[in-house]
Every structure is written in structure tokens, then in C-alpha cells.
Amino acid sequence: MLQRKAALTVPRSEGFRAGLILDLLRRPVWLAGILAVIAAAVCQALALATGPLTIVQPLFVLELPLTLIVASLLMHRHLSGRGWLAVAVVVAGLAVALFAASPSGNRTHVPLDRWVPALAVCMGLVVGLALAALRRPEGRARAALLGAATAISYALTAALMKAATHILEEQGLGAFLTAWQTYAFAATGVCALFLLENALQAGPLVASQPALTLGDALVSLALGITLYEEEIRSGWWLLPQLLGVALIAAGVLALARIPLAQSVVAPEDEQRTQEERRAQDRPQQQHHQAP
């Protein structure tokens, strides 16, 4: 929420702007958001060191529901019945999906020959999505594409972070500081943050948030299975897993549309929409007054 509010206060641009992060560094609200991100990263690293990627990353779908609940308490705003229903749907969907999948396995070492194709595919998708976003004007399509690119970057960052934390745990600080995975997850994390800020600027939350939420969970699932040999239930268990994903998607879409999400996370978007509506109504009013 803090990152979104800060991203809406800096100059927009048609393409990626290298100075965006420098502009954000001058915003105290963004720095507060980064401190929260750092705290979250430490907790994430601890979780990844002790559990499968396919369990840890899907829990991030709770980000938006928790954001709105905390915002409603801090701002003394009322979360509507529809909002609480959407929160319940997201939580239920996550519970159903995780119970049906029942992820297992916690491999601690991934050989380089597995990393190379995974890195190539993820980086190729991120570049492709980013280039496709640049060809589109500011709006929903651009926000969705950048949200998907951000999700892939976050999932790859988590996979690399898991490898780096296991190196720290098993081989010590020296090995951690010399491991390529450490610098790779730092680089992909910075890339993900840059893409996130651009996604938040590019269009409404309802366009970028579903791509972020579902993309991170699904790509992390794929990386957990292919890199870390984690396992999920198959066969008829796939049906409740798909049901859980559908519930999560429906809940996130509903949450991104409620007034609290728009006013808390995208206040300037609301103001701009209202100004555009007034501008559209003005010619009609003048036409009626002309006779």
C-alpha cells in the first residue's frame, strides 16, 4: 500500500524510466514501504529455509486481504460486507488449494544444470512481457503485463533466496557471500521491485493485482516442482486445486474493485477518473444548454 501511494506521486512516463527509483527515494512513505519489504524478506528467507517453496509462496495471496483489513483499522474505514465476503473467499480458496495439493519435499541443493533452463525461461518471459507492456498505452493491459512480469521476478527471487539461505545454513557466511545465488536473488529482487513500481503506475489495481497474486503462486509452484523436486497430489486432487485457484482469483478480483481498495491504494486514480467523467459530461451539458 505504501509503495502504491508513493508510486502515484512521482512523474509518469511512456516507457521505463531509470530515475523512477531515485524519485521514490525522496518519498518518506516509499522508504517506510521498503523497510516493511525488508522485514518481510527476512521472514520469507526464514520460511524458505524451513519449508517447501510450494507452501511458502502461495501464502502471499493473503497480501491484499491483509492490506485492506489493516487499512480499514488504521484509517477507521468500514470494510463492506462484500469486502469481508471476498476476504473469506480468498482464504477459503487458499486453504482448499493447499490442502488438495499437500506440497511436500524440501531439497536443499539444486545443481546448475537445472538452474540454467529455469533462469533462461523466466528471464525470457519477463523481458517478453515487459516489451509487450511498453507497446501498449497506460491502462489495464499494460498494468496486467507488468504485473505478470513482476510476479515471475518475485517467484524467481524466492527460488534463488531459498538456495542462498540453505547455503548460509549449511556452509556459513563465507560461502553465502561467495555464492552466485546470493547475488542473483538480489538482482532479481531489485528487478522485481522496479517492475512493481512501473506496474503500479501503469494502470488500476484491478488489472495488476490478480496477475501479481496468481502469477507469483503459480510460477513458484512450477519452480518448486522442477528445481527442488517438491511434490503435490495429482489425479482427482487436481479438481479441488483448480477450485481453490478459481476461488482465489474471484476473491482477489472482488477485493481490487471495492471502494476501500481504490481509495486506499489508488486515490489519484479515483480522482483522475472523476475528472475525466466531469470532462465528458461538460460537452453534454453545454449541448443541452445551447438552445
C-alpha positions as a printed Julia matrix, in Angstrom:
291×3 Matrix{Float64}:
   0.0     0.0     0.0
   2.81    2.41    0.87
   4.65    1.6    -2.36
   1.49    2.15   -4.39
   0.78    5.52   -2.76
   4.37    6.65   -3.38
   4.4     5.45   -6.99
   1.39    7.66   -7.75
   3.19   10.81   -6.54
   6.14   10.7    -8.95
   6.17   11.71  -12.63
   4.77    9.15  -15.07
   6.41    8.19  -18.37
   5.55    6.26  -21.5
   8.44    3.83  -21.05
  10.62    2.56  -18.22
  12.34    5.48  -16.51
  15.66    4.85  -14.78
  15.09    7.82  -12.48
  11.9     6.35  -11.04
  13.68    4.72   -8.09
  15.63    7.95   -7.43
  12.38    9.9    -7.32
  10.88    7.34   -4.96
  13.89    7.51   -2.65
  12.86   11.09   -1.86
   9.43    9.94   -0.67
   9.35    9.02    3.07
   6.25    6.92    2.52
   8.14    4.79   -0.03
  11.1     4.36    2.34
   8.67    3.16    5.01
   7.31    0.66    2.49
  10.83   -0.56    1.73
  11.51   -1.13    5.44
   8.39   -3.28    5.52
   9.63   -5.15    2.44
  13.0    -5.81    4.1
  11.28   -7.16    7.22
   9.1    -9.34    5.03
  12.15  -10.6     3.12
  13.83  -11.71    6.35
  10.71  -13.62    7.4
  10.41  -15.06    3.89
  14.02  -16.27    3.96
  13.44  -18.0     7.3
  10.3   -19.64    5.95
  12.03  -20.81    2.78
  14.89  -22.25    4.83
  12.48  -24.48    6.72
   9.72  -25.32    4.23
   8.94  -26.02    0.58
   8.69  -23.19   -1.95
   5.27  -24.57   -2.91
   3.94  -23.83    0.6
   5.64  -20.52    1.37
   4.96  -18.54   -1.8
   1.23  -19.3    -2.2
   0.68  -17.7     1.21
   1.41  -14.34   -0.44
  -2.1   -14.37   -1.89
  -3.12  -13.11    1.57
  -1.26   -9.85    0.93
  -4.21   -7.9    -0.48
  -6.82   -9.11    2.06
  -4.49   -8.3     4.97
  -3.64   -4.91    3.44
  -7.29   -3.92    3.3
  -8.08   -5.24    6.79
  -5.14   -3.32    8.34
  -6.01   -0.2     6.32
  -9.63   -0.33    7.48
  -8.44   -0.45   11.11
  -5.79    2.27   10.81
  -7.93    4.64    8.75
 -11.17    3.91   10.63
 -12.78    2.95    7.35
 -15.53    0.38    7.04
 -14.8    -2.79    5.1
 -18.1    -3.63    3.46
 -19.87   -6.95    3.72
 -18.89   -7.63    0.13
 -15.26   -6.98    1.1
 -15.39   -9.41    4.03
 -17.01  -11.99    1.78
 -14.18  -11.57   -0.74
 -11.6   -11.96    2.06
 -13.32  -15.17    3.15
 -13.34  -16.45   -0.44
  -9.58  -15.83   -0.82
  -8.78  -17.54    2.49
 -11.05  -20.48    1.68
  -9.55  -20.82   -1.79
  -6.03  -20.85   -0.38
  -6.99  -23.44    2.24
  -8.65  -25.7    -0.33
  -5.76  -25.4    -2.81
  -3.04  -26.11   -0.22
  -4.96  -28.97    1.39
  -5.62  -30.58   -2.0
  -2.06  -30.06   -3.22
  -0.44  -31.12    0.08
   3.06  -29.98   -1.03
   5.98  -31.99    0.28
   9.74  -32.16   -0.11
  12.47  -29.77    0.95
  15.52  -30.27   -1.27
  18.38  -28.04   -0.18
  20.67  -28.19   -3.21
  19.82  -27.56   -6.87
  22.5   -28.39   -9.49
  23.49  -25.74  -12.02
  22.15  -27.72  -14.98
  18.65  -27.24  -13.53
  19.14  -23.56  -12.84
  20.21  -22.66  -16.39
  16.94  -23.55  -18.19
  14.82  -22.17  -15.34
  16.67  -18.85  -15.4
  16.52  -18.68  -19.19
  12.76  -19.33  -19.33
  11.9   -16.92  -16.51
  14.12  -14.13  -17.8
  12.81  -14.62  -21.32
   9.21  -14.35  -20.11
   9.96  -11.24  -18.05
  11.65   -9.5   -20.99
   8.86  -10.53  -23.36
   6.12   -9.28  -21.03
   7.95   -6.02  -20.36
   8.44   -5.33  -24.09
   4.79   -6.15  -24.76
   3.78   -3.73  -21.99
   5.88   -0.93  -23.49
   3.99   -1.25  -26.77
   0.69   -0.5   -25.03
  -0.57    2.8   -23.67
  -1.11    3.38  -19.97
  -4.07    1.32  -18.82
  -5.29   -2.11  -17.79
  -3.41   -4.16  -20.4
  -0.08   -2.55  -19.58
  -0.62   -2.92  -15.83
  -1.56   -6.6   -16.22
   1.51   -7.38  -18.34
   3.86   -5.63  -15.94
   2.1    -7.33  -13.01
   2.76  -10.72  -14.6
   6.42   -9.81  -15.22
   6.72   -8.73  -11.59
   5.17  -11.99  -10.39
   7.68  -14.09  -12.34
  10.53  -11.99  -10.97
   9.3   -12.42   -7.39
   8.89  -16.18   -7.81
  12.42  -16.49   -9.25
  13.76  -14.31   -6.42
  12.16  -16.65   -3.87
  13.63  -19.75   -5.55
  17.12  -18.2    -5.54
  16.67  -16.93   -1.99
  15.81  -20.45   -0.84
  19.05  -21.79   -2.33
  21.08  -18.96   -0.78
  19.59  -19.45    2.69
  20.39  -23.16    2.59
  23.99  -22.29    1.66
  24.14  -19.9     4.63
  22.68  -22.53    6.94
  24.88  -25.42    5.81
  28.16  -23.76    4.78
  28.31  -20.49    6.68
  28.54  -16.78    5.91
  31.65  -17.04    3.74
  30.02  -19.45    1.32
  26.85  -17.35    1.33
  28.76  -14.21    0.33
  30.57  -16.0    -2.5
  27.6   -17.97   -3.87
  26.19  -16.78   -7.21
  22.65  -17.45   -5.92
  23.05  -14.68   -3.33
  23.79  -12.01   -5.93
  21.28  -13.46   -8.36
  18.39  -13.2    -5.89
  19.49   -9.65   -5.0
  19.5    -8.7    -8.7
  16.15  -10.32   -9.46
  14.69   -8.74   -6.32
  15.71   -5.26   -7.5
  14.29   -6.08  -10.94
  11.02   -7.2    -9.37
  10.8    -4.0    -7.32
  11.42   -1.84  -10.4
   8.78   -3.7   -12.39
   6.34   -3.45   -9.48
   6.65    0.33   -9.29
   6.04    0.6   -13.03
   3.07   -1.79  -12.8
   1.54    0.29  -10.02
   1.89    3.41  -12.15
   0.66    1.82  -15.36
  -2.99    1.19  -14.51
  -5.64    0.34  -11.92
  -5.09   -2.14   -9.12
  -7.77   -4.45  -10.51
  -5.55   -5.05  -13.55
  -2.17   -5.61  -11.88
  -3.1    -7.3    -8.58
  -4.61  -10.56   -9.96
  -1.57  -11.04  -12.2
   0.73  -10.41   -9.25
  -1.16  -12.62   -6.83
  -1.8   -15.65   -9.01
   1.36  -15.34  -11.09
   3.7   -15.47   -8.1
   1.93  -18.51   -6.63
   1.72  -20.46   -9.91
   5.29  -19.74  -11.07
   6.6   -20.59   -7.59
   4.71  -23.87   -7.79
   6.35  -24.66  -11.12
   9.82  -23.73   -9.83
   9.33  -25.75   -6.65
   8.43  -28.85   -8.66
  11.08  -28.51  -11.38
  14.01  -27.19   -9.32
  13.51  -28.55   -5.82
  11.65  -31.75   -6.74
   8.76  -30.84   -4.48
   5.62  -32.87   -4.99
   1.9   -32.14   -5.0
  -1.03  -34.51   -5.23
  -2.2   -35.4    -8.72
  -5.14  -37.31  -10.16
  -8.57  -36.26   -8.91
  -6.9   -33.95   -6.37
  -6.32  -31.56   -9.27
 -10.04  -30.71   -9.27
 -10.12  -29.16   -5.76
  -6.78  -27.5    -6.52
  -8.32  -25.78   -9.55
 -11.36  -24.89   -7.47
  -9.1   -23.26   -4.9
  -7.29  -21.25   -7.58
 -10.63  -20.13   -9.04
 -11.83  -19.0    -5.59
  -8.6   -17.06   -5.03
  -8.9   -15.34   -8.42
 -12.54  -14.42   -7.81
 -11.79  -13.09   -4.33
  -8.8   -11.01   -5.43
 -10.76   -9.5    -8.34
 -13.6    -8.61   -5.98
 -11.23   -7.06   -3.42
  -9.43   -4.99   -6.05
 -12.79   -3.48   -7.08
 -14.18   -2.46   -3.69
 -14.14    1.28   -2.82
 -11.71    0.81    0.09
  -9.07   -0.7    -2.21
  -9.47    2.12   -4.7
  -9.42    4.92   -2.13
  -6.55    3.5    -0.04
  -4.3     2.14   -2.76
  -5.16    4.3    -5.74
  -6.57    7.65   -4.55
  -5.17    9.55   -7.5
  -6.64    7.06   -9.95
 -10.07    7.74   -8.45
  -9.57   11.5    -8.67
  -8.4    11.26  -12.28
 -11.39    9.08  -13.18
 -13.77   11.59  -11.63
 -12.12   14.45  -13.54
 -12.38   12.51  -16.79
 -16.07   11.86  -16.14
 -16.68   15.54  -15.45
 -14.85   16.44  -18.66
 -17.03   14.03  -20.62
 -20.22   15.36  -19.04
 -19.32   19.0   -19.72
 -19.91   18.93  -23.53
 -23.25   17.18  -22.99
 -24.35   19.84  -20.53
 -23.29   22.61  -22.92
 -25.21   20.92  -25.72
 -28.39   20.85  -23.63
 -27.96   24.49  -22.65
 -27.31   25.7   -26.21
 -30.99   26.2   -27.27
